[in-house]
Amino acid sequence: MNLLNLEDWNVLNIESNEHDYRISAEPIPTPTACIYCKSSTIVRFGKRDHRVMDLPTHGKRMGIVVQRRRFLCNTCHRTFSEALPDVDEKHDMTCRLVEYIKRQALRQPFTHVADEVGIDEKLVRLIFQEFTEKQKATHTFVTPTHLGIDEVHLANQMRCVLANVKERTVIDVLKDRNKKTVLRYLNTLPDRDTIEVVAIDMWEPYYDAATLALPGAKVVIDHFHIVKMANEALDRVRKEVRIDLSDRQRRTLMHDKYILLRREKDLDEKKRLILDAWTLNFPLLGKAYRLKEDFFDIWKALDRSAAIVAFREWKASIPEELEPAFKPLLTALGNWHNEILNYWDAPYTTAYVEALNGLIKVENRLGRGYSFEALRAKILYSKGLHVQYRPKYGTGFDQPKDVDHQQQLTYGVSISTLTRLIEEGGF
């Protein structure tokens, strides 16, 4: 074996400097027939220097220089260059380097990969794009009957996440959350007329895109996003209360905010005592906390009619002095009244998509410049994350032979598995 560790190459000379290896080599196989007409009447017809990049070795970039021979066919009179074994001639690099770049581009910024292997970043990006296109063709996800549209913060920007809310899987991540981007995606979904429910937050571009592309689907405001606004209202009151406190009390209330924001039923005895101390000593804060708890309880209503009554009674219970703090929530209830109530007809949530925000930590750990394309590919194409189901036994025996009834269905990427990998640092 030689330094290249390629059986079909013969190393002629090795040069090196601080950063690079330059290997002069020749392919061992010699052409014996024309690549066009297969005739054996071929003769040498010159040669030219050709460089092929290879895997980095010993921390240095590796280039293979070969005097590539040309041949002339005396039968068809065409010329051709000899084949280079183990080489991806489209990119002028060894096949193993192409595979290495694909793997590394999932883990590092493209600029880092380009510098490591000694090629232009544009070529790294092209190879990665080819990889993702191939993966996209082989990883086709079933269009869900219950679609979730949410967002996650990736690579310094809010990105739209499409999810299967029944299977709790991700089916795609879009470059942004603009109406044009989301609408274009929805319009290209196969079997989109089978989508019955679209769960969204209160982002108008999602609503507009969903109603235009999926007119037969029921749009539901995910209650996770609306109840968050009750917590935000309570936190506004907490900040107002802090203004008149001592420095020590302000610091204490800042840390105790998480007790106020949690549900009362989830507090242990010690935290209940802390809650009582704040709400009893500051009645306005106590009233705001009770409004928050009562708002969460509305979702215990058994049906749409009961929810309508509960919302009406809750709004009537807001004291005048707390109306400014709860105004954003009241406005949302007015603007999205029907879509919020649709939750009682289709109680689906995209709350679990919030777990994907853990990818921010991954991005920060890997360093500045980690691309959105790489993060998207990592989410959608990492092995072992897909939720797949085989059809029931016996399906298709009595159907035409040209119909593939045994095809395994892929519903997307399991968010729970993805979240676990993020938390364990294995993503």
Helices and strands as residue ranges (DSSP letters): E 9-16, E 20-27, E 42-57, E 60-73, E 79-81, E 87-88, E 93-94, H 95-105, H 110-117, H 121-138, E 146-154, E 157-164, E 169-173, H 179-188, G 192-194, E 197-200, H 204-213, E 218-221, H 223-242, H 247-261, G 264-266, H 269-281, H 283-297, G 298-300, H 304-316, G 320-322, H 323-335, H 337-341, G 342-344, G 351-358, H 359-366, H 372-381, E 386-389, E 409-414, H 415-424
